[in-house]
Amino acid sequence: RTGTVKLQELAVGCIRNLSGHFQTQIVDQGGLDALLSLLLAPDAKLQEHAVVAVRNISTKTSHDSLMVERGILAPLVALLRSPNEAIQEHAAGALRNLSANTDNKRRIVLEGGLAPLIGLMRQNNQAIQEQACAALRNLAVN
């Protein structure tokens, strides 16, 4: 949370790399709070590393409720509007994962996630379209 942007980038890059296999350890050691603050950072590289880590952590359904309780939805919805396509893709992917949880569906819609996900369907980038479509599909299923 402190230090230069370069140091923050190196640190969150490490968390991103670890997040593919050590989701539970990152959550247990308080990593969600750090990632949440970096999702809100003004630097796109910090946002990208953080959103990839969040997406990886969101693959563990045991973390869904805690992630939502900590306030992860609003920054993810905001990142759907990022000019950076990688950030858009991973934010949509994280919402895709989180929207598989019935309790999270309503909260994603209430956070304003529906309109930007629909908007991403108009993108020329197929990977973004796929993630947005999958999130919308999850939101539509009861």
Residue pairs with C-beta under 8 A, 6 or more apart in sequence:
1 8
1 34
1 37
3 11
5 43
5 45
5 46
8 38
8 41
8 43
8 46
9 43
9 45
9 46
9 49
12 34
12 35
12 38
12 46
12 49
12 50
12 53
13 49
15 26
15 31
15 34
15 35
15 49
15 50
15 53
16 49
16 50
16 52
16 53
16 56
18 25
18 26
19 26
19 52
19 53
19 56
19 57
20 56
23 56
23 57
23 59
23 60
23 63
24 60
24 62
24 63
26 32
26 53
26 57
27 57
27 63
27 66
31 53
31 57
32 57
32 66
32 67
32 70
32 72
33 70
35 50
35 53
35 54
35 57
36 70
36 71
36 72
36 75
38 46
38 47
38 49
38 50
39 47
39 50
39 51
39 54
39 72
39 75
39 76
39 79
40 75
41 47
41 50
44 82
44 84
44 87
47 79
47 82
47 84
47 87
48 84
48 86
48 87
48 90
51 76
51 79
51 87
51 90
51 91
51 94
52 90
54 67
54 72
54 76
54 90
54 94
55 90
55 91
55 93
55 94
55 97
57 63
57 67
58 64
58 67
58 94
58 97
58 98
59 97
61 100
61 101
64 97
64 98
64 100
64 101
64 103
64 104
65 101
65 103
67 98
68 98
68 103
68 104
68 107
72 94
72 98
73 95
73 98
73 104
73 107
73 108
73 111
73 113
74 111
76 91
76 94
76 95
76 98
76 113
77 91
77 95
77 108
77 111
77 112
77 113
77 116
79 87
79 88
79 90
79 91
80 88
80 91
80 92
80 95
80 113
80 116
80 117
80 119
80 120
80 132
81 88
81 116
82 88
82 91
85 123
85 125
85 128
88 120
88 123
88 125
88 128
89 125
89 127
89 128
89 131
90 131
92 117
92 120
92 128
92 131
92 132
92 135
93 131
93 135
95 108
95 113
95 117
95 135
96 131
96 134
96 135
96 138
98 104
98 108
99 105
99 108
99 135
99 138
99 139
100 138
102 142
105 138
105 139
108 114
108 135
108 139
109 139
113 135
113 139
114 136
114 139
117 132
117 135
117 136
117 139
118 132
118 136
120 128
120 129
120 131
120 132
121 129
121 132
121 133
121 136
123 129
123 132
